[in-house]
Amino acid sequence: MTLLQGNNIKIPEPCVLAMGKFECIHLGHQALINKMKDLAYKHSLATALVMFEPHPYKVLVDLEYKPLFTREERAYLTSRIDIDYVLEYPFDEAFAALSPKSFCRKIRDDLQAQIVVVGEGYRFGNKRTGTTSTIRQEGIQVYEIPHVGDINNNKNSTSTIRMLLSKNDLLKAKNLLGYPFFIMGTVTPGQQLGRTIGIPTINIYPTEDKFLPKDGVYATHTHIDGNIYKGVTNIGIRPTVDKIDAKRSVETFLFDYPGGDLYGKHCRTQVLAFIRPEQRFDSLNALQAQIKKDCIAAKKHLDIAIHL
């Protein structure tokens, strides 16, 4: 896979182009991408995925919008798709003001798009006035992929997934994503108080623009150096030990970790089940007792999750 970035991207070979926001590569996006790959194989064309950074909603609607996945996390997701090109356009008001025809000519002439694949109802260009008809008028074939739902016909959309995660309905969110929601980061030293109570933890500090579930305790799987560790994770400000203005962190106690320094290691924590809201305790002893209960609850959730 080749990553191309900038306003003047050019692809050196004819391609099938998939277009969308691709905030999370959910099952609907995956259906679109699979169609792109099928068409590329059939017509002996390259595959290319168009993405935008920052997220268009953040630029046009809400500066405080937090995408489900960061740039790094989306790079991880796209690296697993097995396509030829990922195209990342800087999104700003000037790009948003680009006329639909100008954008179509860009994808036809600069990107050599022979075929474009989009989701149902896709709109683009200035004031979202561009449609699939606009693309066809420039001599480009278009395939519009219908919305994909889960087994209960819940519409698969990023907004639905965000709502489910906000309600801690992690299983339904996973069913629409096609994988568990996760958080990536580098293990960073904390106050190391966990060691003093026999519960050493690892800490990662997500960027400010990362969407996180509600503050609370969760059953998780954490991937480090190709290994997967079951664990219990606190997402929040750790009110028992941190200051009022503390930065939100993702703090995980790994079950059965053999030991060794993990500082500086890159990890990916999958959030699998909600256990309880975050709360403040009067002492470290009280916190220690609760964490032991959380571990028992997390292990029960994780044992069940293995059989889903």
N, C-alpha and C positions, 0 to 999 in steps of 0.2 A: 504494500500500500504506500502511495506517495501522498504526502500532505502538501497542498498548495495554498498559500495565503496571500491576501492583498486585494486591491481593487482591480488589478489588471491581470487576473489569472488567465492563462492560456493552456489548453490541453493539446498535446501533440498528435492526437489520434482521434478518430470518430468514436463517439460513445453513446451509451444510454445513460441519461441523467435522472437521478432521483432528487426531487426538491421538497423541502418542508422545513419546519423549525427543528425537528429532531432533538427535542429537549431531553428525551429519556430513552429513545429507541424501544418503545413499547411494542406490543404484539401487532398493532396496526401499522407502525413503522416497519416492523419486520416483514409484514406481508408485502408492503410496498417495495422494500429492498429485494425480497425474493423474486418479485415480478421483474424488477430491473435486471437481476442476474439471469433469469430465464430468457428474457429478450436479448440480452447481450450474447448469451451462448448461441441462441438461435440465429442471430444475425452477424456473428463474429465481430462484436464491438466491445470496446472497453466499458468498464462500469465507473460511474462517478456520483458522488453524493455531495449536494450543496448544503452548507451549514452557515450560520451567521453568529458573529461574536461582537458585542454582547447580544443577549437575547433581544429580539425586536420589541417584545412587550415592555422590557425594561427601558428601552429608548423612547418608545412612542406613548406609553400609557403610565407606567409606574416606576419611578427611579428606584424604589425600595423593593422591587420584585426580586425574589430569590429563586432562581431556576432549581429544579429537582437535582440536577447534577452539574458540577463545575466543569470548566473547560478540560481539566485533567481527567475527570471521570468520564466525560463524553469521548475523549480520546481513547480511553480504555475500552469503552463499548464499541466504538467504530473499528478498533484494531482487531476485534474478534469476528468481524463481518466477512472478511476476505473479499475486498473490492480493490480496484486499481487506484482510484483517486478519491481523496477527501478534499473538498474545496471549502475554504473558510473565508468568507467575505467579512470585512469590518463593517458592522451595521451602524449607521448614523442617520441623521435627518436628511442628509444629502442623498444617501443611498435610498432611503425610504421615498424620496421625492422623484426617483427615477421613473420615467413613464413606462408602462407595461411593454410598449413596443421596443423601447430602448433596451430593456432587460432581455426581451426575447431575442433581439439581434445580438446581444452579448453572448447568450448561451448558444446561439446558432453559429456565430462567426468565431468567437474566442474559444468556446468550449467544444465546438464541433459536435453539438448534440444532434443526433439523428432521431432519437426517440426520448421523450420526457415522460416520467412516471410521477404522478402526484396523488395525494389523498383526495377523497370525495369533498367537493366544495372548495378546492384550493383557490385562494386569491392572492394576488401579488401586485407589486408596483404602487405608484402614487395613489393614495386613498383606497388601496386594495381594489382597483378597478380592472386589473388583469384577470382573465379567466382562461380556461383551457381553449376556448375559441380563439383568443388572442394568440396563443402559442401556435395553433394550427394555421392561422393566417400567415405565419412566417415560414410555412412549409415544413414544420416539425410534427412528427407523429406524437400523439398524446394518449396515455393510458391513465384513466382515473380509477383508483382503487377504492371500493366501497368501505365504509366504516367496519371495523372488526370489533366484535363484542366478546365477553367471556361466556362461560357455559350457561349463565343465567341471563344472557343477552344485555348485560350492562354495557353501555357504549364505552368503547375504549378511547379515552382522550386523556391528555395530560392533566386537564383541569379535574377530571373525575379521579384520577390517581392522586392528585394533590389533596383532594377532599378526603379520600379514604385514609391517606397517611395522617392527615390532621386529626382524624377521628380514631387513630390507632387501629384501623381495620387493615392490618398488615397482610393478612392472607388474601383478601380481595384485591389489594393493591398489587400483590405478587402475581395474582392470576391475570391481571391486565398488563403488567409489565412483561411477564414471561420469565421473571427472575426476581429474587428478593431485592428490596431497596437497600442501598449500601452507601457507606461513607468511606472515602479514601483519605489518607494523610500519612504524615511522617511521625513516628513515635518521638515525643518530646518530653524532656524531664519536667515533672510536676513538683509538688511539695514532698513527695515520697512518704506521706503519712501512712499509706496503705501498708508499707513494710513494717511499720511499728505495731500494727494490730494483726499481723500475720496474713494480710490480704494485699500482696503487691499488685499494682495495676499499671497498665500502659495508658498514656494519654495522647490523643491527637486533638489539634485545634483547627477545625474547618475554617475556611475563609468566610468573611462576613456575608458574602452573597450566596452562601450555600443553604438551600432549604433543609431544615431539620424537623423531625417529628417533635411532638410536644415533649417538654422536659420530663424525664422519667427514667425508669429502670426497664431494661429490655433483655430478653434472651437473644444471644447473637452467635454468629460464626465469624471468626476473624482469620483472614488469609495472610500469612507471612512466609516469605521464601518458599512458596509452594506447599506449605503445610496449612491445615485448617484446624483451628482450635475452638472448641465450644467455650462459651463464656457468658458473663453477665455484664451489661454495659449501662453506665449512667450517662445520659445526655442532659446537659444543663450546666448550672453554675456552681454546683456542689456547696450548697448553703451552709452546711455544717462546718466546712473547713476554709472556704474562700471568702473574700471580701464581697460587699454588696454589689460592687460594679465589676465583678469578675467576668471574664470572657467565657462564653459557652464552650464546653469541651465535651469530648467523647472519651470517657474513661472506662476501661475494660479490665476485668479480672478474668484471666484465662484459666480454664480448668485443665489440669494435667499438663501444663507447660513444663518441659524438663529443666528449665533454668537457663540463664545466660542473659547478657546485656542486649536489649532490643532498641536502645536509643539510636535514632537515625535510620531505623528500618522503615521501609514503606509497607503499609498494611491496608487491607480492605475489610471493613467490618459490615457484615450483612445483618440487618435488623429484622429479626424473625418473629418475635412475640412481645407484646407489652405485658409487664408485670405489675407496676404501680407507678403513681406520680412521684416526682422528686419531692423530698421533704427535708426539713432541718431537724437535726437531733441535738439534744442537750449535751451530749458527751460523745467521745470517740468509742466508748464501750457500748453505748446504745446503738451507734452506727454499725459497729462490728457485729452486734447481735442481729441487726436487721439484714445486713449483707449476707450473713449465713442463711437466713430465711430466703433471701432473694436467690441465692445459689441453688437451693433446693427447688424453688419454683421454676427457675430457668432450666434446670436439668430435666424436669418433667416436661416442659414445653419442647425442649430439643429432642427428647426421646420420642415424643409424638411426631414431631416434624420429620424425623427420619422416615416414617412410614407413609407420609402424605404422597 
